[in-house]
């Protein structure tokens, strides 16, 4: 019996060290510097700042220029166009089949589910709404939220065009008019954490905020009443509402005693929105909102010395706030300036969880950034080069130079502009003529 004791003890210790949990908090249209820990002193983001204090904050993290490609890059670890996400994906589940991310793409959810994780997505999918596609076809055990890009938070309708209702449990439509969607999704997140506290889980929380329509909680509108600029005031309230719900998730993880063994990744999908002129333009809109109803963004984001915004390849459109916090293993309260992208989370998480890349998964474009997280002197696997493509436009960064190709969709003519990140006012000047 004495001979067996060491082996029994080893087995017990191994069983007591479960694989880490994973939570990804993916905010929507949160600009380059829009958190206190990034220097925006007029904002109140205690929960995002808490993640930074307990983890590693990145100053040169890149997502994408708009929602769809950013989500594809995050979930597949690959350039989005590889899976067919080259343009806006199908929005209305009940419309004719449009563009949807290829089901052959292997998502992070599929990789973790095959390793025994319980997986859930509560929030925004935006990779194709067709019932033959979607979260439950790509590794998520549970899905509640919107299948397209955005909704009115109270009536749950897409507001562009004539509109349509977009709130689903899997592919089953949910009618809950009057209920605030961010609150609904966070209740689902909290319930999921409670139900799965004794097993490894992957909770993907793709928020639909601070994306327009800017419908902040009343307490956060009052909190920022002293900001003089109305655009910044409205946007700041949305950032605080987003931070509030991030805090609800963190608090639940802590109350369950799971914080040390839970990897939390925080990132935005693109820069802040300047889509300020959006209005309901038809009578009898399906949402019930009247013609002329404004629902666009305030345009109140902060890019600091950078220029650009969502839908551009300038730094303000693609460089986003990003943090990883995993107290049991990774550094705390540190900053990394090396280049990383949303594609890197797939291989990095698998490494942290001790899971091999699925055999069926195609080659990844992202890199395992653990060496970089653990050392401020480690080199980025990208070297000095990044590539982006969306619709008929593209960009290449090589060191401090960035070449951007923009195609006029009416004439088909492509214009190239050349920008420098090392200028006193980065990227504002086009150097193409003088540096052919």
Long-range contacts (C-beta under 8 A, 24 or more apart in sequence): 18-199, 18-200, 18-261, 19-115, 19-116, 19-117, 19-200, 19-353, 19-354, 19-355, 20-200, 20-261, 20-262, 20-263, 20-326, 20-328, 20-329, 20-352, 20-353, 21-200, 21-201, 21-202, 21-203, 21-253, 21-258, 21-261, 21-262, 21-263, 22-112, 22-117, 22-201, 22-202, 22-203, 22-262, 22-263, 22-265, 22-349, 22-353, 23-202, 23-203, 23-204, 23-205, 23-249, 23-253, 23-262, 23-263, 23-264, 23-265, 24-74, 24-202, 24-203, 24-204, 24-205, 24-206, 24-264, 24-265, 24-267, 24-345, 25-205, 25-207, 25-246, 25-249, 25-264, 25-265, 25-266, 25-267, 26-71, 26-74, 26-123, 26-204, 26-205, 26-206, 26-207, 26-267, 26-268, 26-269, 27-207, 27-209, 27-210, 27-242, 27-266, 27-267, 27-268, 27-269, 28-67, 28-124, 28-150, 28-206, 28-207, 28-208, 28-209, 28-210, 28-211, 28-268, 28-269, 29-210, 29-211, 29-212, 29-268, 29-269, 29-270, 29-271, 29-272, 29-273, 29-297, 29-301, 29-310, 30-210, 30-239, 30-242, 30-268, 30-272, 30-301, 30-320, 30-321, 31-268, 31-271, 31-272, 31-301, 31-302, 31-303, 31-309, 31-316, 31-320, 31-321, 32-271, 32-272, 32-301, 32-302, 32-303, 32-304, 32-306, 32-315, 32-316, 32-319, 32-320, 32-321, 33-302, 33-303, 33-304, 33-321, 34-210, 34-235, 34-239, 34-268, 34-272, 34-301, 34-302, 34-321, 35-239, 35-243, 35-321, 37-321, 37-323, 38-321, 39-304, 40-302, 42-224, 42-227, 42-232, 42-236, 43-236, 43-239, 43-240, 44-223, 44-224, 44-236, 44-240, 44-243, 45-239, 45-240, 45-243, 46-243, 46-247, 47-243, 47-244, 47-246, 47-247, 47-250, 48-243, 48-246, 48-266, 48-321, 48-323, 50-247, 50-250, 51-246, 51-250, 51-264, 51-266, 51-323, 51-325, 52-323, 52-325, 52-333, 53-332, 53-333, 54-325, 54-327, 54-332, 54-333, 55-264, 55-323, 55-324, 55-325, 55-326, 55-327, 55-330, 55-331, 55-332, 55-333, 55-334, 56-323, 56-324, 56-325, 56-330, 56-331, 56-332, 56-334, 56-335, 56-336, 56-373, 57-321, 57-322, 57-323, 57-334, 57-335, 57-336, 58-322, 58-323, 58-335, 58-336, 58-337, 58-338, 58-340, 59-335, 59-336, 59-337, 60-319, 60-337, 60-338, 60-339, 60-340, 61-267, 61-319, 61-320, 61-321, 61-322, 61-340, 61-341, 61-342, 62-318, 62-319, 62-320, 62-339, 62-340, 62-341, 62-342, 62-386, 63-267, 63-268, 63-269, 63-270, 63-318, 63-320, 63-322, 63-341, 63-342, 64-269, 64-270, 64-318, 64-342, 64-388, 64-390, 65-270, 65-310, 65-311, 65-312, 65-313, 65-317, 65-318, 65-388, 65-390, 66-269, 66-270, 66-310, 66-311, 66-390, 67-124, 67-126, 67-149, 67-269, 67-270, 68-126, 68-127, 68-149, 69-389, 69-390, 70-269, 70-270, 70-342, 71-125, 71-126, 71-127, 71-206, 71-269, 72-101, 72-105, 72-127, 73-341, 73-342, 73-343, 73-366, 74-108, 74-267, 74-269, 74-342, 74-343, 74-345, 74-346, 75-105, 75-107, 75-108, 75-109, 75-127, 75-138, 75-204, 75-346, 76-101, 76-105, 76-106, 76-107, 76-108, 76-343, 76-346, 76-364, 77-108, 77-343, 77-344, 77-345, 77-346, 77-347, 77-364, 77-365, 77-366, 78-105, 78-343, 78-362, 78-363, 78-364, 78-365, 78-366, 79-343, 79-365, 79-387, 79-389, 80-389, 81-389, 82-362, 82-365, 85-127, 86-389, 86-390, 86-391, 87-390, 87-391, 88-149, 89-126, 89-127, 89-128, 89-129, 89-148, 90-128, 90-129, 90-130, 90-133, 90-148, 91-129, 91-147, 91-148, 91-149, 91-158, 91-164, 91-166, 92-129, 92-148, 92-158, 92-164, 92-166, 93-129, 93-130, 93-131, 93-147, 93-166, 93-168, 93-171, 94-164, 95-129, 95-164, 97-130, 97-132, 98-128, 98-130, 99-128, 100-127, 100-128, 100-129, 100-130, 100-132, 100-133, 101-127, 101-128, 101-133, 101-138, 103-132, 103-133, 103-137, 103-138, 105-138, 105-362, 106-358, 106-360, 106-361, 106-362, 107-138, 107-139, 108-139, 108-202, 108-345, 108-346, 108-349, 109-135, 109-138, 109-139, 109-140, 109-202, 109-204, 110-138, 110-139, 110-358, 111-139, 111-346, 111-350, 111-355, 111-357, 111-358, 111-361, 112-139, 112-200, 112-202, 112-349, 112-353, 112-355, 113-139, 113-140, 113-141, 113-202, 114-358, 115-200, 115-353, 115-355, 116-199, 116-200, 117-199, 117-200, 117-201, 117-202, 118-192, 118-196, 118-199, 118-200, 118-201, 118-202, 119-201, 119-202, 119-204, 120-188, 120-189, 120-192, 120-201, 120-202, 120-203, 120-204, 121-145, 121-204, 121-205, 121-206, 122-185, 122-186, 122-188, 122-189, 122-192, 122-203, 122-204, 122-205, 123-185, 123-204, 123-205, 123-206, 123-207, 123-208, 124-149, 124-150, 124-206, 124-207, 124-208, 125-206, 126-206, 129-166, 131-171, 134-170, 134-171, 135-170, 136-170, 136-171, 140-204, 142-188, 142-192, 143-168, 143-169, 143-170, 144-168, 144-169, 144-174, 144-184, 144-185, 144-188, 145-181, 145-185, 145-206, 145-208, 146-181, 146-208, 150-208, 150-211, 150-212, 150-213, 151-181, 151-208, 152-213, 152-215, 152-287, 152-289, 152-295, 153-180, 153-181, 153-182, 153-208, 153-209, 153-213, 153-215, 154-178, 154-179, 154-180, 154-181, 154-215, 155-287, 155-288, 155-289, 156-181, 157-285, 157-286, 157-287, 157-288, 157-289, 159-213, 159-278, 159-280, 159-285, 159-287, 159-289, 159-295, 160-278, 161-282, 162-282, 162-285, 162-286, 163-280, 163-285, 163-286, 163-287, 164-286, 165-286, 180-215, 180-217, 181-208, 182-207, 182-208, 182-209, 182-241, 182-242, 182-245, 183-245, 186-245, 186-248, 186-249, 189-248, 189-249, 189-252, 190-248, 190-249, 190-252, 193-249, 193-252, 193-253, 193-256, 193-258, 194-252, 194-256, 197-256, 197-258, 200-353, 203-249, 205-249, 206-269, 207-242, 207-245, 209-238, 209-241, 209-242, 209-245, 210-235, 210-238, 210-239, 210-241, 210-242, 211-273, 211-297, 212-273, 212-275, 212-278, 212-295, 212-296, 212-297, 212-298, 213-295, 213-296, 214-238, 214-297, 214-298, 216-240, 216-241, 217-241, 217-244, 220-244, 229-300, 230-298, 231-276, 231-298, 231-299, 231-300, 232-298, 232-300, 232-302, 233-298, 233-300, 234-298, 234-300, 235-272, 235-297, 235-298, 235-299, 235-300, 235-301, 236-300, 259-327, 260-327, 260-328, 261-328, 262-326, 263-324, 263-325, 263-326, 263-349, 263-352, 263-353, 264-323, 264-324, 264-325, 264-326, 265-322, 265-323, 265-324, 265-345, 265-349, 266-321, 266-322, 266-323, 266-324, 266-325, 267-320, 267-321, 267-322, 267-323, 267-342, 267-345, 268-320, 268-321, 268-322, 269-320, 270-310, 270-311, 270-317, 270-318, 270-320, 271-301, 271-303, 271-308, 271-309, 271-310, 271-312, 271-316, 271-317, 271-318, 271-319, 271-320, 272-297, 272-299, 272-300, 272-301, 272-302, 272-303, 272-309, 272-310, 272-316, 273-297, 273-299, 273-301, 273-309, 273-310, 274-299, 274-309, 274-310, 274-311, 275-310, 305-425, 305-426, 306-426, 306-427, 307-425, 307-426, 307-427, 307-428, 308-427, 313-388, 313-393, 313-394, 313-395, 313-402, 313-404, 314-402, 314-404, 314-419, 314-427, 315-421, 315-426, 315-427, 318-388, 324-348, 324-373, 326-352, 330-373, 330-374, 331-373, 331-374, 334-376, 335-376, 336-372, 336-373, 336-376, 337-376, 338-372, 338-376, 338-378, 338-379, 338-380, 339-380, 339-382, 339-384, 339-386, 340-369, 340-372, 340-380, 341-366, 341-382, 341-386, 342-366, 343-367, 344-368, 344-369, 348-373, 397-421, 402-427
